[in-house]
Amino acid sequence: MRECQIFSFRFIPHSILLCLSIFLVACGHSTASFLAKGEEYLQKRKFHDAMMQFRSAAESDSGSAGAHWGLARSYENLGQFNEVLDELRKTIELDGTNLEAKAKLGSYFLLVQPPMISETEKLRDEILAADPKFIEGHILTATIMAAQGKPDADVIAQVNKAIDLNPQRIESYISLERLYMTREKVPEAEAAIQRGIAANPTSVAGLTEYGRFLMYAARNAEAEAQFQRQLRLTARASTPTNPSPSFM
C-alpha cells in the first residue's frame, strides 16, 4: 500500500508537467501564430507552406476571416482557382470590410463563362460606396467595361483614372499592360509596364512583370537582366542596415 502511495505522489508532478507542456504547445500554435507564419511564407513565396499554415488557422478558428483570406491568396499562387473562389466567398461572408477580397472575387467572377457581370457590379458598388478612392474598385470597373465589350479607349481611360489616384502604384500599370496584351497590342503593353517602372523604379513586382513580358517576347537576355535586377532589389531589401548614430 505504501509503495502505491509513493508511486502516486511521484506521478503527480509528472502529470502536472505534461499538462503544462500541452498548454504551452497549444499557446505556441494559436490562430494568430498560424496567421503570422502564413503571412511570412507568402512573403517568401513559399505558397504551399503558407497554405498549410492558413489551413491550420482555419481549423483552429473556423470563423477567422484572416485564415480564409490567407488561403485564398495561397491557392491563387498555387493555381487552384476553384479553391480561390470558395475561400474568397468565405472571407467576405466573415468580413464584409475586406475590400481587396471583394475586388479579387469580382475579377474571378468575370473569368467564368459566361461572366458574372451583375454580381461583379454589385461588389464594385459596395467597394466604392465604402471607399470612393479604392483603386482596385476603379480597376474592377475597367474590367467590367471590357467584359461588356465597351470600346478599348473607354476601358483604357478608366485604368488611367485609377493610375491617377496613385501614380506610383505598380499594380495599376500591370493591369494596363495585361489589357493591351489581351488585345495583342505588344508595343503598347511594353510602354505601359515601362511607364510603371519609371514611376516606381524599385518595385519588385514591376521588374518581375517586365521580365515575364520580355520572356513572352522571346527577348531572353533582356528578361534575364530584369530578373537579376529584381533579385538584387529583393536581396537589398532583406539585408539589415546598421543604425545611424544618434546625437543628443
C-alpha positions as CSV (number, residue, x, y, z in Angstrom):
1,M,0.0,0.0,0.0
2,R,2.9,2.3,0.9
3,E,4.5,1.6,-2.4
4,C,1.3,2.6,-4.2
5,Q,1.2,5.9,-2.3
6,I,4.8,6.7,-3.1
7,F,4.1,5.9,-6.8
8,S,1.1,8.2,-6.8
9,F,3.0,11.1,-5.2
10,R,5.8,10.7,-7.7
11,F,3.4,10.5,-10.6
12,I,1.6,13.8,-9.7
13,P,4.4,16.2,-10.7
14,H,4.9,14.4,-14.0
15,S,1.2,14.8,-14.7
16,I,1.4,18.5,-14.0
17,L,4.4,18.9,-16.2
18,L,2.7,17.0,-19.0
19,C,-0.4,19.2,-18.8
20,L,1.8,22.3,-18.6
21,S,3.7,21.2,-21.7
22,I,0.5,20.6,-23.7
23,F,-0.8,24.1,-22.6
24,L,2.5,25.7,-23.7
25,V,2.4,23.9,-27.1
26,A,-1.2,25.0,-27.6
27,C,-0.4,28.6,-26.8
28,G,2.6,28.5,-29.2
29,H,0.3,27.3,-32.0
30,S,-2.6,29.8,-31.7
31,T,-4.6,31.0,-34.6
32,A,-2.6,34.3,-34.5
33,S,0.7,32.4,-34.8
34,F,-0.6,30.3,-37.7
35,L,-1.7,33.5,-39.5
36,A,1.6,35.3,-38.8
37,K,3.6,32.3,-40.1
38,G,1.4,32.0,-43.1
39,E,2.0,35.7,-44.0
40,E,5.7,35.1,-43.6
41,Y,5.6,32.2,-46.0
42,L,3.6,34.3,-48.5
43,Q,6.3,37.0,-48.4
44,K,8.9,34.3,-49.1
45,R,6.8,32.9,-51.9
46,K,6.6,29.5,-50.2
47,F,3.0,29.1,-51.1
48,H,2.4,25.5,-50.1
49,D,3.8,26.2,-46.7
50,A,1.7,29.3,-46.4
51,M,-1.4,27.3,-47.4
52,M,-0.7,24.7,-44.6
53,Q,-0.4,27.5,-42.0
54,F,-3.6,29.2,-43.0
55,R,-5.4,25.8,-43.1
56,S,-4.2,25.2,-39.6
57,A,-5.5,28.7,-38.6
58,A,-8.9,27.9,-40.2
59,E,-9.0,24.6,-38.3
60,S,-8.1,26.4,-35.1
61,D,-10.8,29.0,-35.7
62,S,-13.3,28.4,-38.4
63,G,-14.6,32.0,-38.0
64,S,-11.2,33.5,-38.8
65,A,-11.6,35.8,-41.9
66,G,-7.8,36.2,-41.9
67,A,-7.4,32.4,-42.3
68,H,-9.7,32.2,-45.3
69,W,-8.1,35.3,-46.9
70,G,-4.7,33.7,-46.5
71,L,-5.9,30.5,-48.0
72,A,-7.4,32.4,-51.0
73,R,-4.1,34.1,-51.7
74,S,-2.1,30.9,-51.2
75,Y,-4.4,28.9,-53.6
76,E,-4.2,31.7,-56.1
77,N,-0.5,31.4,-56.3
78,L,-0.8,27.6,-56.5
79,G,-3.1,27.9,-59.4
80,Q,-6.1,26.2,-57.6
81,F,-8.7,28.6,-58.8
82,N,-11.9,26.8,-57.6
83,E,-10.5,26.8,-54.1
84,V,-9.7,30.5,-54.5
85,L,-13.3,31.3,-55.3
86,D,-14.5,29.3,-52.3
87,E,-12.1,31.0,-49.9
88,L,-12.8,34.5,-51.2
89,R,-16.6,33.9,-50.6
90,K,-15.9,32.7,-47.1
91,T,-13.6,35.7,-46.4
92,I,-16.3,38.2,-47.4
93,E,-19.0,36.4,-45.5
94,L,-16.9,36.7,-42.4
95,D,-15.5,40.2,-43.1
96,G,-17.5,42.4,-45.4
97,T,-15.0,45.2,-44.9
98,N,-12.2,43.4,-46.8
99,L,-12.4,45.5,-50.0
100,E,-9.3,43.8,-51.5
101,A,-11.1,40.4,-51.2
102,K,-14.2,41.8,-52.8
103,A,-12.3,43.2,-55.7
104,K,-10.4,40.0,-56.3
105,L,-13.7,38.0,-56.1
106,G,-15.2,40.3,-58.7
107,S,-12.2,39.7,-61.0
108,Y,-12.7,36.0,-60.8
109,F,-16.4,36.3,-61.4
110,L,-15.5,37.9,-64.8
111,L,-13.3,35.0,-65.7
112,V,-16.1,32.4,-65.6
113,Q,-18.2,31.7,-68.7
114,P,-20.5,33.5,-69.1
115,P,-19.0,36.4,-67.0
116,M,-21.0,37.1,-63.8
117,I,-21.3,40.8,-64.6
118,S,-24.2,41.8,-62.4
119,E,-22.6,40.0,-59.4
120,T,-19.4,41.9,-60.1
121,E,-21.1,45.2,-60.4
122,K,-22.7,44.6,-57.0
123,L,-19.3,44.0,-55.5
124,R,-17.8,47.0,-57.2
125,D,-20.6,49.3,-55.9
126,E,-20.1,48.0,-52.4
127,I,-16.4,48.7,-52.7
128,L,-16.7,52.3,-54.0
129,A,-19.5,53.1,-51.5
130,A,-17.1,52.1,-48.7
131,D,-14.1,53.9,-50.2
132,P,-14.6,56.0,-53.4
133,K,-10.8,56.2,-53.8
134,F,-10.1,52.4,-53.5
135,I,-8.0,51.9,-56.6
136,E,-8.9,48.2,-57.2
137,G,-12.6,49.3,-57.3
138,H,-11.8,51.5,-60.3
139,I,-9.7,48.8,-61.9
140,L,-12.7,46.5,-61.5
141,T,-14.8,49.0,-63.3
142,A,-12.5,48.9,-66.2
143,T,-12.6,45.1,-66.2
144,I,-16.4,45.1,-66.2
145,M,-16.4,47.5,-69.1
146,A,-14.0,45.2,-71.0
147,A,-16.3,42.2,-70.3
148,Q,-19.3,44.3,-71.6
149,G,-17.5,44.9,-74.8
150,K,-17.1,48.6,-74.3
151,P,-14.6,50.5,-76.6
152,D,-11.0,49.9,-75.7
153,A,-10.4,53.7,-75.5
154,D,-13.0,53.9,-72.7
155,V,-11.5,50.9,-70.8
156,I,-8.0,52.4,-71.1
157,A,-9.3,55.8,-69.9
158,Q,-10.8,54.0,-66.8
159,V,-7.5,52.3,-66.0
160,N,-5.6,55.6,-66.4
161,K,-8.2,57.1,-64.0
162,A,-7.1,54.5,-61.5
163,I,-3.4,55.3,-62.2
164,D,-4.0,59.0,-61.5
165,L,-5.2,58.1,-58.0
166,N,-1.7,56.8,-57.1
167,P,0.8,57.2,-59.9
168,Q,3.4,55.0,-58.1
169,R,1.2,52.0,-57.7
170,I,2.7,49.4,-60.0
171,E,-0.3,47.1,-60.0
172,S,-2.3,49.6,-62.0
173,Y,0.2,49.7,-64.7
174,I,0.4,45.9,-64.7
175,S,-3.4,45.9,-65.3
176,L,-3.0,48.2,-68.2
177,E,-0.1,46.1,-69.7
178,R,-2.2,43.0,-69.4
179,L,-5.2,44.7,-71.0
180,Y,-3.0,45.6,-74.0
181,M,-1.7,42.0,-74.2
182,T,-5.2,40.6,-74.4
183,R,-5.7,42.9,-77.4
184,E,-2.3,41.7,-78.8
185,K,-1.0,45.3,-78.7
186,V,2.5,44.3,-77.7
187,P,4.3,47.7,-78.1
188,E,1.6,49.5,-76.1
189,A,1.8,46.8,-73.4
190,E,5.6,47.3,-73.1
191,A,5.2,51.0,-72.9
192,A,2.6,50.6,-70.1
193,I,4.9,48.4,-67.9
194,Q,7.9,50.7,-68.7
195,R,5.8,53.7,-67.6
196,G,5.1,51.9,-64.3
197,I,8.8,51.1,-63.7
198,A,9.7,54.7,-64.4
199,A,7.1,55.8,-61.8
200,N,8.3,53.2,-59.3
201,P,11.9,52.0,-60.2
202,T,12.3,49.9,-57.0
203,S,9.1,47.8,-57.5
204,V,10.0,44.1,-57.5
205,A,6.5,43.3,-58.9
206,G,7.1,45.7,-61.8
207,L,10.5,44.3,-62.7
208,T,9.2,40.7,-62.4
209,E,6.3,41.5,-64.7
210,Y,8.5,43.2,-67.2
211,G,10.8,40.1,-67.1
212,R,7.8,37.9,-67.9
213,F,6.8,40.2,-70.7
214,L,10.3,40.0,-72.2
215,M,10.2,36.2,-71.9
216,Y,6.9,36.2,-73.8
217,A,8.5,38.4,-76.5
218,A,11.5,35.9,-76.7
219,R,13.9,38.7,-75.6
220,N,15.6,36.3,-73.2
221,A,18.8,38.3,-72.5
222,E,16.8,41.4,-71.6
223,A,14.4,39.3,-69.4
224,E,17.4,37.8,-67.5
225,A,18.7,41.3,-66.9
226,Q,15.3,42.3,-65.4
227,F,15.2,39.2,-63.2
228,Q,18.7,39.9,-62.0
229,R,17.8,43.4,-61.1
230,Q,14.7,42.2,-59.3
231,L,16.9,39.7,-57.3
232,R,19.3,42.5,-56.3
233,L,16.5,44.6,-55.1
234,T,15.0,41.7,-53.1
235,A,18.4,40.9,-51.5
236,R,18.9,44.6,-50.7
237,A,15.5,44.8,-49.0
238,S,16.2,41.8,-46.9
239,T,19.7,43.0,-45.7
240,P,19.6,44.7,-42.3
241,T,21.1,48.1,-42.2
242,N,23.3,49.4,-39.4
243,P,21.5,52.0,-37.3
244,S,22.8,55.5,-37.7
245,P,24.4,57.0,-34.5
246,S,22.1,59.5,-32.7
247,F,23.4,62.8,-31.4
248,M,21.9,64.3,-28.4
